[in-house]
């Protein structure tokens, strides 16, 4: 133990972050079993047990909402995992490397730039006044 104490010290920040971000929010689960009122807080709100759950399960549209949630989750998996995987495999088979890199850049560019910035860049690139060209020309002088 004496020999490894620096390693144990290095674990402390990770343990603290885990406690704060993984176990800290579990305290908020108490609200599911309370008639929670923000003014009263966690400790003074009335405890109601399973009443909140029985209320939700007895709503007339519960099964439709559950079905919609499951369908949306499955479609997110399909469109968020399977289709990008197929696209990546298809792009990998391209022989023209410049075309592959152009398509990859055009696909991933919106993820790195916000839509507002991207819209501004595209607007400036294709504007008739040539603002972008003047800025670049002025910066190169």
N, C-alpha and C positions, 0 to 999 in steps of 0.2 A: 504493500500500500504506500509506503514512503517513497518508493521509486516512481510510482505512477501518479503522484499528486498533481503534477502539472497537467497531465492528460485529463484528470478529473476536473480540474479548474476550467479547462477548455470546454467541457461539457455544459457548464453552468449557463452560458448565454443561450444555447440551444434548448435547454430544459425550460428556461424562463420564457422564451418565445413560444414553445409548445404549450406551456401552461396558460399563457395569455390568450393565444389565438385558437387553440383547440379545446381547452377545457373551460376557459372563461365564458364563452358563449353558451355553454351548457347551463349556466346559471339562469339564462333567459328562458329555458324550457319550463321553468316554474310558471310562467305566464299562461301556458296552455291549460293549467289546472286551476286557474284563478279567474275571478271576474275582475280582470286587471283594470285599474284606473291609474293613469300616470301621476295624478296628483298624490295618490296614496303611496305609490311605489310598490316594490316587491313584498315588503314585509307587512304592510298594513292592508293590502288588497284582500278581499274575501276569497277563501279557498272553496271551490265548488266541485272538485273531483273530476269525474268523467262527464259532467253535464255539457261542457263545450263540445266534446266529441260526439255525444249522442245527438246533440242539436245538429251538427254538421252532417252526420250519417243519415239523419231523418229528413234532410232537405229534399224536396221533390226532384231536383235536378242533379242530385249527388252522383248517380251512376253515369249520367251523360258527361258531367264534368270530369269524372274519373277516366272515362273512355277517351275523352278529348286529350287529357293529359298524357295518357299512355301512347296515343297515336302521335302526338306532337313529339314526345320523347323518342319514339322509334324513328320518326322522320328526321329528327335532328341527328340521330346516329347515322342514318343512311346518307343524308346529304352532307353531313359534316365529317364523315370518316370514309365511307366507301367510295363516293364519287371523287373526292380529292385524291384518294389512293389510285383509282383508275386513271385519272388525269395525269398523275405523276408517272405512272407506268407508261402511258401513251407518249408523254413528253420524252421519256428516257429512250424511246425507240426512234426518235427523230434523228436523221443523219445530218441535217443542216444545223450545226451548233449555234450559229448566229440567230437562226429562227427560234430555236429552243430557248436561248437566253432572252430573246425579246419577249416571247410569250410568258416565260417565267417572271420577268420583270413587270410586265403589264398585269399579271395576275396578283403579284404580291405588293405592288406599289400602294394600293389603297390601304393595306394593313399597316404600312409604315408612315403614311401621311394622313392627316385628317381630311375629311371630304372638303372642308372649307379651304384648306391650304391647296389641295389638289385642284379644286375648282378655280382658285385664283391663279395657279400656275398655268393651267390650261387656257384660261381666259387671256392671260398675258401673252402666252405663246401664239395664240391665234387672233389677237386683236389687230385691227387694221392700222392703228397708230404706231405700232412698232415700239412700244415702251420697253419691252424686254430687250430688244436689240440695242436701244440707246443706253440702257443701264449697263449692259455687258460691255458696250463700246467705251463708255465713260470709265468703267472700272479698269479696263485694260490699258487706258492711256496713262 
